[in-house]
């Protein structure tokens, strides 16, 4: 009976920790940054076999405009390329806020604004009825990072 109880406890502890790991990814130490131009906060980056995933907190108005979201993408890419994660396939999750409980970062999917997929070079929107399901093309190249870049918005379903 004790053996069965011990097995059940180990199983439940493993299942509980797996769920917490899914909510709070293991981020690379020192991968967070604050940017003022464009204004955003990169909470951190996680390295996986298929590439790198970054979590970014930014204003909804910036994320839902092609020119400003592409400036943020280029800034994140430039900062990642400056470190040991150079040239990894990039995915960025954009959020309105990141809450510190139960531990930082814990992401609430209801506050997600969109996701950039570096393989497709597209940003897919979520967060409100106007933008939900829409997408825009990602940055063309590093020259697109200039402050006065104006790109046309593409909408797809």
C-alpha positions as CSV (number, residue, x, y, z in Angstrom):
1,X,0.0,0.0,0.0
2,X,2.9,2.4,0.8
3,X,4.5,1.7,-2.5
4,X,1.3,2.4,-4.4
5,X,0.9,5.7,-2.4
6,X,4.5,6.7,-3.2
7,X,3.9,6.0,-6.9
8,X,0.8,8.1,-7.0
9,X,2.5,11.0,-5.2
10,X,5.4,10.9,-7.6
11,X,3.0,10.8,-10.6
12,X,1.0,13.8,-9.3
13,X,4.1,15.8,-8.5
14,X,5.4,15.2,-12.0
15,X,2.1,16.2,-13.6
16,X,1.8,19.3,-11.5
17,X,5.4,20.5,-12.3
18,X,4.8,19.8,-16.1
19,X,1.8,22.1,-16.1
20,X,3.8,24.9,-14.4
21,X,6.7,24.5,-16.8
22,X,4.2,24.9,-19.7
23,X,2.9,28.2,-18.2
24,X,6.3,29.6,-17.2
25,X,9.0,28.8,-19.8
26,X,12.6,28.5,-18.8
27,X,14.2,31.7,-20.1
28,X,17.8,32.3,-20.8
29,X,19.4,34.3,-18.0
30,X,20.1,37.9,-19.0
31,X,17.9,37.7,-22.1
32,X,15.4,40.4,-21.0
33,X,15.7,44.0,-22.1
34,X,13.9,47.3,-22.2
35,X,13.7,49.4,-25.3
36,X,12.6,53.0,-25.6
37,X,12.7,53.3,-29.4
38,X,10.5,51.5,-30.3
39,X,9.1,51.2,-26.8
40,X,8.7,47.6,-25.6
41,X,10.0,45.2,-23.0
42,X,11.4,41.8,-23.9
43,X,10.7,39.5,-20.9
44,X,13.1,36.9,-22.2
45,X,14.1,34.4,-24.7
46,X,13.9,30.6,-24.7
47,X,16.1,28.4,-26.9
48,X,14.5,25.3,-28.3
49,X,15.6,22.8,-30.9
50,X,13.4,24.5,-33.6
51,X,14.6,28.0,-32.8
52,X,14.2,30.8,-30.3
53,X,11.0,32.1,-28.8
54,X,10.9,35.7,-27.3
55,X,8.1,37.1,-25.1
56,X,7.5,40.8,-25.6
57,X,5.3,43.3,-23.8
58,X,4.3,46.2,-25.9
59,X,1.4,48.7,-26.4
60,X,-1.5,47.2,-28.3
61,X,-1.5,50.2,-30.7
62,X,2.1,49.5,-31.7
63,X,1.6,45.7,-32.1
64,X,-1.5,46.1,-34.3
65,X,0.3,48.3,-36.9
66,X,2.6,46.8,-39.5
67,X,5.2,49.5,-39.4
68,X,5.6,49.7,-35.6
69,X,5.4,45.9,-35.0
70,X,8.1,45.4,-37.7
71,X,10.3,47.9,-36.0
72,X,9.9,45.9,-32.7
73,X,10.7,42.6,-34.6
74,X,13.8,44.1,-36.1
75,X,15.0,45.4,-32.8
76,X,14.4,42.0,-31.1
77,X,16.2,40.3,-34.0
78,X,19.1,42.7,-33.7
79,X,19.4,42.1,-30.0
80,X,19.2,38.3,-30.3
81,X,21.8,38.3,-33.1
82,X,24.2,40.3,-30.9
83,X,24.4,37.4,-28.4
84,X,24.9,33.7,-28.5
85,X,21.5,33.0,-30.3
86,X,22.7,34.5,-33.6
87,X,20.6,33.4,-36.6
88,X,18.1,31.1,-34.8
89,X,14.6,30.8,-36.2
90,X,12.6,33.5,-34.4
91,X,9.1,33.4,-33.0
92,X,7.8,36.3,-30.9
93,X,4.7,36.3,-28.7
94,X,3.4,39.8,-28.1
95,X,1.5,40.6,-24.9
96,X,-0.2,43.5,-23.3
97,X,1.1,42.6,-19.9
98,X,3.0,39.8,-18.1
99,X,2.0,39.1,-14.5
100,X,4.6,38.1,-11.9
101,X,2.5,35.4,-10.2
102,X,2.9,32.5,-9.7
103,X,6.4,33.3,-10.9
104,X,7.8,35.6,-13.6
105,X,6.8,35.2,-16.4
106,X,3.4,33.7,-16.2
107,X,1.5,34.4,-19.4
108,X,-2.3,34.8,-19.6
109,X,-3.4,33.9,-23.1
110,X,-6.2,36.4,-22.8
111,X,-3.7,39.2,-22.9
112,X,-1.8,38.0,-26.0
113,X,-1.8,40.6,-28.9
114,X,-0.3,38.4,-31.6
115,X,2.6,36.2,-32.7
116,X,5.4,36.8,-35.2
117,X,6.5,33.7,-37.1
118,X,10.0,34.2,-38.5
119,X,9.7,31.2,-40.8
120,X,6.7,32.6,-42.6
121,X,7.7,36.2,-41.9
122,X,4.2,37.1,-40.8
123,X,2.7,38.6,-37.6
124,X,-0.7,37.0,-36.7
125,X,-3.0,39.2,-34.6
126,X,-5.2,38.4,-31.6
127,X,-6.5,40.4,-28.8
128,X,-9.5,42.3,-30.2
129,X,-12.3,41.9,-32.6
130,X,-10.9,44.3,-35.2
131,X,-7.5,42.6,-35.6
132,X,-8.3,39.0,-34.5
133,X,-7.4,36.6,-37.3
134,X,-5.6,39.2,-39.3
135,X,-2.0,39.2,-40.2
136,X,0.7,41.5,-41.8
137,X,3.9,40.7,-43.6
138,X,7.1,40.9,-41.5
139,X,10.1,43.1,-42.1
140,X,11.7,42.9,-45.5
141,X,15.3,43.4,-44.2
142,X,17.4,45.4,-41.7
143,X,17.0,48.6,-43.7
144,X,13.3,48.5,-42.9
145,X,14.2,49.5,-39.4
146,X,14.5,53.2,-40.3
147,X,12.0,55.3,-38.2
148,X,10.0,56.6,-41.1
149,X,9.3,53.3,-42.7
150,X,5.7,53.0,-44.0
151,X,4.5,49.6,-45.1
152,X,1.1,48.7,-46.4
153,X,-1.0,46.5,-44.2
154,X,-2.2,43.2,-45.5
155,X,-5.1,41.4,-44.1
156,X,-5.8,37.7,-44.5
157,X,-7.8,35.0,-42.9
